[in-house]
Amino acid sequence: MTSTDPPAATGPDPADGRTIWYKRTWVLVVTAIVVVVGASILIDLPRPISNAEDVASQTASLKEINQDLAPCGYAIKETFLIHQDQLAGTLTPSDRASATKMMVDDQSTCSFTNSSVYDLTNNIQVQDTAAGKFVDRMLSVATTWVTSDALAAVEDIQFLYLHPGDPAKTRDLPAQEKLLAADRNQAIIDVQEADAILHTRLAPPNLPALPGGN
């Protein structure tokens, strides 16, 4: 360096012995934090997806939802069949010998102790798109159908099996049947709303039609 060269732009300011402001440690730390936070925000921003990608995502979610709904759907149909046969007086001795255990199993199948119900309520992530909002709402309605409506109906039928004609349960069961029908209809409407957005036909919710409310 010759005597005519300008002073280097590092270290203390030759004029007053202080560190140049943009070389100070706090400035470097703050800059690094801003860069990291900015990068994370960019990564987390939603990426527009194509209609085909959205259809594929919602189709996959509905497939998983319907697989988890199937055991309780089968169980509650079985319980209602037992109830109808009891009312009609068509239960055979063999049916009566196994009916109580079958209904206890059906109750368990529609409760949170069942692995399918646990998966339904904890492990399904629906893609957050316009169509996905309806699929996610259908998931919430279907969860209510299983863990509230169906479970309450099964418990009513269990009690009526042991105490035929009980006034309280006789009144409550039709109310549960109406809730089952109303929530099933809402779940179907939610999927149809997603259909309209995606211009496709998604699988309907795997919720069987049951007596009452239709």
C-alpha atoms as an extended CHARMM CRD file, in Angstrom:
* protein
*
       214  EXT
         1         1  MET       CA              0.0000000000        0.0000000000        0.0000000000  PROA      1               0.0000000000
         2         2  THR       CA              1.3910000000        3.3970000000       -0.9410000000  PROA      2               0.0000000000
         3         3  SER       CA              0.9090000000        6.5350000000        1.0160000000  PROA      3               0.0000000000
         4         4  THR       CA             -1.7580000000        7.6150000000       -1.4900000000  PROA      4               0.0000000000
         5         5  ASP       CA             -3.9170000000        4.4800000000       -1.0910000000  PROA      5               0.0000000000
         6         6  PRO       CA             -7.2640000000        4.9780000000        0.7770000000  PROA      6               0.0000000000
         7         7  PRO       CA             -7.5800000000        3.3300000000        4.1930000000  PROA      7               0.0000000000
         8         8  ALA       CA             -9.0420000000       -0.1920000000        4.2460000000  PROA      8               0.0000000000
         9         9  ALA       CA            -12.7940000000       -0.4630000000        5.0090000000  PROA      9               0.0000000000
        10        10  THR       CA            -12.3080000000       -3.0240000000        7.7630000000  PROA      10              0.0000000000
        11        11  GLY       CA            -11.5630000000       -2.7180000000       11.4450000000  PROA      11              0.0000000000
        12        12  PRO       CA            -11.7330000000        0.5810000000       13.2810000000  PROA      12              0.0000000000
        13        13  ASP       CA            -12.6430000000        3.7300000000       11.4380000000  PROA      13              0.0000000000
        14        14  PRO       CA             -9.2420000000        5.4060000000       10.9290000000  PROA      14              0.0000000000
        15        15  ALA       CA            -10.8690000000        8.7430000000       11.6540000000  PROA      15              0.0000000000
        16        16  ASP       CA            -12.0840000000        7.9760000000       15.1860000000  PROA      16              0.0000000000
        17        17  GLY       CA            -10.9070000000        4.4680000000       16.0130000000  PROA      17              0.0000000000
        18        18  ARG       CA            -14.4880000000        3.0410000000       16.0960000000  PROA      18              0.0000000000
        19        19  THR       CA            -15.6230000000       -0.0940000000       14.1890000000  PROA      19              0.0000000000
        20        20  ILE       CA            -17.4950000000        0.6870000000       10.9620000000  PROA      20              0.0000000000
        21        21  TRP       CA            -21.2310000000        0.2850000000       11.7580000000  PROA      21              0.0000000000
        22        22  TYR       CA            -21.9710000000       -2.5550000000        9.3440000000  PROA      22              0.0000000000
        23        23  LYS       CA            -19.0410000000       -4.5390000000       10.7500000000  PROA      23              0.0000000000
        24        24  ARG       CA            -20.3700000000       -4.4530000000       14.2840000000  PROA      24              0.0000000000
        25        25  THR       CA            -21.3390000000       -7.8290000000       15.7870000000  PROA      25              0.0000000000
        26        26  TRP       CA            -24.9690000000       -6.9090000000       16.5530000000  PROA      26              0.0000000000
        27        27  VAL       CA            -25.5330000000       -5.8100000000       12.9660000000  PROA      27              0.0000000000
        28        28  LEU       CA            -24.1930000000       -9.1070000000       11.6420000000  PROA      28              0.0000000000
        29        29  VAL       CA            -26.3230000000      -11.1130000000       14.0920000000  PROA      29              0.0000000000
        30        30  VAL       CA            -29.5110000000       -9.2080000000       13.2640000000  PROA      30              0.0000000000
        31        31  THR       CA            -28.8250000000       -9.5590000000        9.5480000000  PROA      31              0.0000000000
        32        32  ALA       CA            -28.3620000000      -13.3090000000        9.9150000000  PROA      32              0.0000000000
        33        33  ILE       CA            -31.6310000000      -13.6180000000       11.8640000000  PROA      33              0.0000000000
        34        34  VAL       CA            -33.5200000000      -11.6250000000        9.2350000000  PROA      34              0.0000000000
        35        35  VAL       CA            -32.1510000000      -13.8510000000        6.4680000000  PROA      35              0.0000000000
        36        36  VAL       CA            -33.1110000000      -17.0590000000        8.3270000000  PROA      36              0.0000000000
        37        37  VAL       CA            -36.6230000000      -15.8290000000        9.2070000000  PROA      37              0.0000000000
        38        38  GLY       CA            -37.1860000000      -14.5600000000        5.6780000000  PROA      38              0.0000000000
        39        39  ALA       CA            -36.1320000000      -17.8910000000        4.2050000000  PROA      39              0.0000000000
        40        40  SER       CA            -38.4480000000      -19.8320000000        6.5340000000  PROA      40              0.0000000000
        41        41  ILE       CA            -41.3900000000      -17.5950000000        5.5990000000  PROA      41              0.0000000000
        42        42  LEU       CA            -40.7410000000      -18.1890000000        1.9160000000  PROA      42              0.0000000000
        43        43  ILE       CA            -40.5890000000      -21.9340000000        2.5040000000  PROA      43              0.0000000000
        44        44  ASP       CA            -43.8770000000      -21.9130000000        4.4600000000  PROA      44              0.0000000000
        45        45  LEU       CA            -45.8380000000      -19.8750000000        1.9270000000  PROA      45              0.0000000000
        46        46  PRO       CA            -48.5550000000      -21.9700000000        0.2650000000  PROA      46              0.0000000000
        47        47  ARG       CA            -47.7310000000      -23.0750000000       -3.2420000000  PROA      47              0.0000000000
        48        48  PRO       CA            -50.5440000000      -22.9300000000       -5.7880000000  PROA      48              0.0000000000
        49        49  ILE       CA            -51.3850000000      -26.4380000000       -6.9770000000  PROA      49              0.0000000000
        50        50  SER       CA            -53.0630000000      -27.5420000000      -10.1630000000  PROA      50              0.0000000000
        51        51  ASN       CA            -56.6030000000      -28.9000000000      -10.2830000000  PROA      51              0.0000000000
        52        52  ALA       CA            -55.2230000000      -32.3510000000      -11.0700000000  PROA      52              0.0000000000
        53        53  GLU       CA            -52.9570000000      -32.2310000000       -8.0100000000  PROA      53              0.0000000000
        54        54  ASP       CA            -55.8600000000      -31.0790000000       -5.8590000000  PROA      54              0.0000000000
        55        55  VAL       CA            -58.0990000000      -33.8780000000       -7.1520000000  PROA      55              0.0000000000
        56        56  ALA       CA            -55.3930000000      -36.4370000000       -6.4110000000  PROA      56              0.0000000000
        57        57  SER       CA            -54.8400000000      -35.0470000000       -2.9060000000  PROA      57              0.0000000000
        58        58  GLN       CA            -58.5430000000      -34.9390000000       -1.9830000000  PROA      58              0.0000000000
        59        59  THR       CA            -59.0850000000      -38.3950000000       -3.4820000000  PROA      59              0.0000000000
        60        60  ALA       CA            -56.2990000000      -39.7900000000       -1.3040000000  PROA      60              0.0000000000
        61        61  SER       CA            -57.7260000000      -38.1090000000        1.8190000000  PROA      61              0.0000000000
        62        62  LEU       CA            -61.2250000000      -39.4400000000        1.1370000000  PROA      62              0.0000000000
        63        63  LYS       CA            -59.8820000000      -42.9350000000        0.5750000000  PROA      63              0.0000000000
        64        64  GLU       CA            -58.2020000000      -42.8810000000        3.9740000000  PROA      64              0.0000000000
        65        65  ILE       CA            -61.2680000000      -41.3350000000        5.6520000000  PROA      65              0.0000000000
        66        66  ASN       CA            -63.5900000000      -43.9600000000        4.1610000000  PROA      66              0.0000000000
        67        67  GLN       CA            -61.2970000000      -46.7960000000        5.1910000000  PROA      67              0.0000000000
        68        68  ASP       CA            -61.4200000000      -45.5150000000        8.7750000000  PROA      68              0.0000000000
        69        69  LEU       CA            -65.2090000000      -45.0910000000        8.6720000000  PROA      69              0.0000000000
        70        70  ALA       CA            -65.8810000000      -48.6060000000        7.3930000000  PROA      70              0.0000000000
        71        71  PRO       CA            -65.5750000000      -50.5620000000       10.6790000000  PROA      71              0.0000000000
        72        72  CYS       CA            -68.0500000000      -48.3560000000       12.5750000000  PROA      72              0.0000000000
        73        73  GLY       CA            -70.4050000000      -48.2440000000        9.5890000000  PROA      73              0.0000000000
        74        74  TYR       CA            -70.5230000000      -52.0440000000        9.5540000000  PROA      74              0.0000000000
        75        75  ALA       CA            -70.8560000000      -52.2160000000       13.3480000000  PROA      75              0.0000000000
        76        76  ILE       CA            -73.8200000000      -49.8880000000       13.6220000000  PROA      76              0.0000000000
        77        77  LYS       CA            -75.6510000000      -51.6320000000       10.7770000000  PROA      77              0.0000000000
        78        78  GLU       CA            -75.1890000000      -54.8720000000       12.7040000000  PROA      78              0.0000000000
        79        79  THR       CA            -76.5700000000      -53.3530000000       15.9090000000  PROA      79              0.0000000000
        80        80  PHE       CA            -79.6040000000      -51.9110000000       14.1230000000  PROA      80              0.0000000000
        81        81  LEU       CA            -80.2500000000      -55.2920000000       12.5000000000  PROA      81              0.0000000000
        82        82  ILE       CA            -80.2530000000      -56.9530000000       15.9220000000  PROA      82              0.0000000000
        83        83  HSD       CA            -82.6720000000      -54.2980000000       17.1930000000  PROA      83              0.0000000000
        84        84  GLN       CA            -85.0280000000      -54.7200000000       14.2480000000  PROA      84              0.0000000000
        85        85  ASP       CA            -84.9940000000      -58.5120000000       14.6140000000  PROA      85              0.0000000000
        86        86  GLN       CA            -85.7260000000      -58.1620000000       18.3250000000  PROA      86              0.0000000000
        87        87  LEU       CA            -88.7040000000      -55.8930000000       17.6210000000  PROA      87              0.0000000000
        88        88  ALA       CA            -89.9510000000      -58.3130000000       14.9600000000  PROA      88              0.0000000000
        89        89  GLY       CA            -89.4340000000      -61.3100000000       17.2500000000  PROA      89              0.0000000000
        90        90  THR       CA            -87.2060000000      -63.0410000000       14.7070000000  PROA      90              0.0000000000
        91        91  LEU       CA            -84.0580000000      -63.5020000000       16.7960000000  PROA      91              0.0000000000
        92        92  THR       CA            -83.1070000000      -67.1590000000       16.9530000000  PROA      92              0.0000000000
        93        93  PRO       CA            -81.7150000000      -68.7550000000       20.1270000000  PROA      93              0.0000000000
        94        94  SER       CA            -78.2880000000      -68.6140000000       18.4910000000  PROA      94              0.0000000000
        95        95  ASP       CA            -78.7670000000      -64.8970000000       17.7350000000  PROA      95              0.0000000000
        96        96  ARG       CA            -79.7700000000      -64.1730000000       21.3190000000  PROA      96              0.0000000000
        97        97  ALA       CA            -76.7470000000      -66.0340000000       22.6570000000  PROA      97              0.0000000000
        98        98  SER       CA            -74.3380000000      -63.8240000000       20.7150000000  PROA      98              0.0000000000
        99        99  ALA       CA            -76.2570000000      -60.5200000000       20.4510000000  PROA      99              0.0000000000
       100       100  THR       CA            -75.0270000000      -58.9380000000       23.6740000000  PROA      100             0.0000000000
       101       101  LYS       CA            -71.3530000000      -59.5530000000       22.8980000000  PROA      101             0.0000000000
       102       102  MET       CA            -71.8200000000      -58.4000000000       19.3070000000  PROA      102             0.0000000000
       103       103  MET       CA            -73.3050000000      -55.0940000000       20.4490000000  PROA      103             0.0000000000
       104       104  VAL       CA            -70.5290000000      -54.5570000000       22.9950000000  PROA      104             0.0000000000
       105       105  ASP       CA            -68.0120000000      -55.1020000000       20.1980000000  PROA      105             0.0000000000
       106       106  ASP       CA            -69.9670000000      -52.7050000000       17.9800000000  PROA      106             0.0000000000
       107       107  GLN       CA            -69.8640000000      -50.0700000000       20.7060000000  PROA      107             0.0000000000
       108       108  SER       CA            -66.0990000000      -50.4330000000       20.9900000000  PROA      108             0.0000000000
       109       109  THR       CA            -65.6960000000      -50.2070000000       17.2080000000  PROA      109             0.0000000000
       110       110  CYS       CA            -67.3070000000      -46.7380000000       17.1810000000  PROA      110             0.0000000000
       111       111  SER       CA            -65.3320000000      -45.4200000000       20.1550000000  PROA      111             0.0000000000
       112       112  PHE       CA            -61.9540000000      -43.7250000000       20.4880000000  PROA      112             0.0000000000
       113       113  THR       CA            -60.4420000000      -47.0080000000       21.6980000000  PROA      113             0.0000000000
       114       114  ASN       CA            -60.6950000000      -48.3620000000       18.1500000000  PROA      114             0.0000000000
       115       115  SER       CA            -57.5850000000      -47.9140000000       15.9910000000  PROA      115             0.0000000000
       116       116  SER       CA            -59.5960000000      -46.7810000000       12.9540000000  PROA      116             0.0000000000
       117       117  VAL       CA            -61.3720000000      -44.0770000000       14.9520000000  PROA      117             0.0000000000
       118       118  TYR       CA            -58.0490000000      -42.9930000000       16.4370000000  PROA      118             0.0000000000
       119       119  ASP       CA            -56.5680000000      -42.7250000000       12.9540000000  PROA      119             0.0000000000
       120       120  LEU       CA            -59.6280000000      -40.8190000000       11.7390000000  PROA      120             0.0000000000
       121       121  THR       CA            -59.2800000000      -38.2200000000       14.4790000000  PROA      121             0.0000000000
       122       122  ASN       CA            -55.4920000000      -37.9010000000       14.6700000000  PROA      122             0.0000000000
       123       123  ASN       CA            -53.6690000000      -38.9140000000       11.5120000000  PROA      123             0.0000000000
       124       124  ILE       CA            -55.5010000000      -37.4830000000        8.4990000000  PROA      124             0.0000000000
       125       125  GLN       CA            -54.2230000000      -34.1940000000        7.0720000000  PROA      125             0.0000000000
       126       126  VAL       CA            -56.4040000000      -32.7110000000        4.3270000000  PROA      126             0.0000000000
       127       127  GLN       CA            -54.7540000000      -30.4020000000        1.7640000000  PROA      127             0.0000000000
       128       128  ASP       CA            -55.8350000000      -26.8500000000        2.6480000000  PROA      128             0.0000000000
       129       129  THR       CA            -57.3800000000      -25.7010000000       -0.6250000000  PROA      129             0.0000000000
       130       130  ALA       CA            -60.8430000000      -24.3850000000       -1.4430000000  PROA      130             0.0000000000
       131       131  ALA       CA            -62.0270000000      -27.9420000000       -2.0750000000  PROA      131             0.0000000000
       132       132  GLY       CA            -60.0110000000      -29.2530000000        0.8400000000  PROA      132             0.0000000000
       133       133  LYS       CA            -61.9170000000      -27.0410000000        3.2660000000  PROA      133             0.0000000000
       134       134  PHE       CA            -65.1110000000      -28.9450000000        2.4000000000  PROA      134             0.0000000000
       135       135  VAL       CA            -63.3610000000      -32.3110000000        2.6380000000  PROA      135             0.0000000000
       136       136  ASP       CA            -61.9570000000      -31.3080000000        6.0100000000  PROA      136             0.0000000000
       137       137  ARG       CA            -65.4220000000      -30.2480000000        7.1740000000  PROA      137             0.0000000000
       138       138  MET       CA            -66.7750000000      -33.5940000000        5.9750000000  PROA      138             0.0000000000
       139       139  LEU       CA            -64.0880000000      -35.2800000000        8.0660000000  PROA      139             0.0000000000
       140       140  SER       CA            -65.2570000000      -33.3360000000       11.1250000000  PROA      140             0.0000000000
       141       141  VAL       CA            -68.9290000000      -34.1950000000       10.4830000000  PROA      141             0.0000000000
       142       142  ALA       CA            -68.0980000000      -37.8630000000        9.8590000000  PROA      142             0.0000000000
       143       143  THR       CA            -66.1350000000      -37.9700000000       13.1120000000  PROA      143             0.0000000000
       144       144  THR       CA            -69.2170000000      -36.6830000000       14.9470000000  PROA      144             0.0000000000
       145       145  TRP       CA            -71.3380000000      -39.2890000000       13.1470000000  PROA      145             0.0000000000
       146       146  VAL       CA            -69.0670000000      -42.0640000000       14.4350000000  PROA      146             0.0000000000
       147       147  THR       CA            -68.0400000000      -40.9690000000       17.9160000000  PROA      147             0.0000000000
       148       148  SER       CA            -71.2630000000      -39.2440000000       18.9870000000  PROA      148             0.0000000000
       149       149  ASP       CA            -74.3150000000      -40.1920000000       16.8910000000  PROA      149             0.0000000000
       150       150  ALA       CA            -73.4850000000      -43.8300000000       16.1950000000  PROA      150             0.0000000000
       151       151  LEU       CA            -72.0800000000      -44.4980000000       19.6480000000  PROA      151             0.0000000000
       152       152  ALA       CA            -75.1650000000      -43.0560000000       21.3510000000  PROA      152             0.0000000000
       153       153  ALA       CA            -77.4910000000      -45.0980000000       19.1090000000  PROA      153             0.0000000000
       154       154  VAL       CA            -75.5930000000      -48.3080000000       19.8610000000  PROA      154             0.0000000000
       155       155  GLU       CA            -75.7840000000      -47.6130000000       23.5970000000  PROA      155             0.0000000000
       156       156  ASP       CA            -79.5470000000      -46.9950000000       23.3480000000  PROA      156             0.0000000000
       157       157  ILE       CA            -80.0720000000      -50.2630000000       21.4830000000  PROA      157             0.0000000000
       158       158  GLN       CA            -77.9130000000      -52.1690000000       23.9700000000  PROA      158             0.0000000000
       159       159  PHE       CA            -80.0690000000      -50.8840000000       26.8200000000  PROA      159             0.0000000000
       160       160  LEU       CA            -83.3220000000      -51.5980000000       24.9810000000  PROA      160             0.0000000000
       161       161  TYR       CA            -82.1440000000      -55.1380000000       24.2650000000  PROA      161             0.0000000000
       162       162  LEU       CA            -81.8790000000      -55.7740000000       27.9960000000  PROA      162             0.0000000000
       163       163  HSD       CA            -84.8270000000      -53.5210000000       28.9660000000  PROA      163             0.0000000000
       164       164  PRO       CA            -87.3470000000      -53.6680000000       26.1020000000  PROA      164             0.0000000000
       165       165  GLY       CA            -89.7300000000      -50.7220000000       25.9490000000  PROA      165             0.0000000000
       166       166  ASP       CA            -87.7640000000      -48.4830000000       28.3340000000  PROA      166             0.0000000000
       167       167  PRO       CA            -89.4650000000      -45.0710000000       27.9050000000  PROA      167             0.0000000000
       168       168  ALA       CA            -86.3420000000      -42.8820000000       28.0330000000  PROA      168             0.0000000000
       169       169  LYS       CA            -84.3330000000      -44.9690000000       25.5600000000  PROA      169             0.0000000000
       170       170  THR       CA            -87.3710000000      -45.4990000000       23.3470000000  PROA      170             0.0000000000
       171       171  ARG       CA            -87.6270000000      -41.7030000000       23.0150000000  PROA      171             0.0000000000
       172       172  ASP       CA            -83.8880000000      -41.1280000000       22.6510000000  PROA      172             0.0000000000
       173       173  LEU       CA            -83.1770000000      -43.6630000000       19.9150000000  PROA      173             0.0000000000
       174       174  PRO       CA            -85.2690000000      -41.9090000000       17.2130000000  PROA      174             0.0000000000
       175       175  ALA       CA            -83.4900000000      -38.6460000000       18.0940000000  PROA      175             0.0000000000
       176       176  GLN       CA            -80.1180000000      -40.3390000000       17.5490000000  PROA      176             0.0000000000
       177       177  GLU       CA            -81.3610000000      -41.7980000000       14.2670000000  PROA      177             0.0000000000
       178       178  LYS       CA            -82.2580000000      -38.3000000000       13.0730000000  PROA      178             0.0000000000
       179       179  LEU       CA            -78.8200000000      -37.0060000000       14.0380000000  PROA      179             0.0000000000
       180       180  LEU       CA            -77.2090000000      -39.8930000000       12.1430000000  PROA      180             0.0000000000
       181       181  ALA       CA            -79.2450000000      -39.0280000000        9.0620000000  PROA      181             0.0000000000
       182       182  ALA       CA            -78.6390000000      -35.2670000000        9.3250000000  PROA      182             0.0000000000
       183       183  ASP       CA            -74.8800000000      -35.6030000000        9.7430000000  PROA      183             0.0000000000
       184       184  ARG       CA            -74.7030000000      -38.1550000000        6.9390000000  PROA      184             0.0000000000
       185       185  ASN       CA            -76.5480000000      -35.7550000000        4.6320000000  PROA      185             0.0000000000
       186       186  GLN       CA            -74.2320000000      -32.8940000000        5.6100000000  PROA      186             0.0000000000
       187       187  ALA       CA            -71.1570000000      -35.0240000000        4.9100000000  PROA      187             0.0000000000
       188       188  ILE       CA            -72.5410000000      -35.8870000000        1.4590000000  PROA      188             0.0000000000
       189       189  ILE       CA            -73.2020000000      -32.1960000000        0.7400000000  PROA      189             0.0000000000
       190       190  ASP       CA            -69.6560000000      -31.2650000000        1.7840000000  PROA      190             0.0000000000
       191       191  VAL       CA            -68.1760000000      -33.7510000000       -0.6910000000  PROA      191             0.0000000000
       192       192  GLN       CA            -70.5050000000      -32.4920000000       -3.4110000000  PROA      192             0.0000000000
       193       193  GLU       CA            -69.2820000000      -28.9410000000       -2.7520000000  PROA      193             0.0000000000
       194       194  ALA       CA            -65.7170000000      -30.1590000000       -3.2450000000  PROA      194             0.0000000000
       195       195  ASP       CA            -66.8470000000      -31.9150000000       -6.4320000000  PROA      195             0.0000000000
       196       196  ALA       CA            -68.1810000000      -28.6380000000       -7.8140000000  PROA      196             0.0000000000
       197       197  ILE       CA            -64.9250000000      -26.8080000000       -7.1490000000  PROA      197             0.0000000000
       198       198  LEU       CA            -62.7430000000      -29.5470000000       -8.6370000000  PROA      198             0.0000000000
       199       199  HSD       CA            -65.0960000000      -30.3800000000      -11.5550000000  PROA      199             0.0000000000
       200       200  THR       CA            -64.9090000000      -34.0590000000      -10.7050000000  PROA      200             0.0000000000
       201       201  ARG       CA            -66.7320000000      -36.7850000000       -8.7770000000  PROA      201             0.0000000000
       202       202  LEU       CA            -65.0740000000      -37.7040000000       -5.5020000000  PROA      202             0.0000000000
       203       203  ALA       CA            -65.9620000000      -40.7790000000       -3.4750000000  PROA      203             0.0000000000
       204       204  PRO       CA            -68.9680000000      -40.1750000000       -1.2200000000  PROA      204             0.0000000000
       205       205  PRO       CA            -68.5310000000      -40.5690000000        2.5490000000  PROA      205             0.0000000000
       206       206  ASN       CA            -68.6960000000      -44.1760000000        3.7170000000  PROA      206             0.0000000000
       207       207  LEU       CA            -71.6370000000      -43.5820000000        6.0530000000  PROA      207             0.0000000000
       208       208  PRO       CA            -74.5260000000      -46.0370000000        5.6880000000  PROA      208             0.0000000000
       209       209  ALA       CA            -78.1550000000      -44.9240000000        5.6180000000  PROA      209             0.0000000000
       210       210  LEU       CA            -79.9040000000      -46.0100000000        8.8170000000  PROA      210             0.0000000000
       211       211  PRO       CA            -83.4890000000      -45.8870000000       10.1160000000  PROA      211             0.0000000000
       212       212  GLY       CA            -84.9270000000      -42.5010000000       11.0580000000  PROA      212             0.0000000000
       213       213  GLY       CA            -84.6760000000      -38.9950000000        9.6790000000  PROA      213             0.0000000000
       214       214  ASN       CA            -84.5430000000      -39.7980000000        5.9430000000  PROA      214             0.0000000000
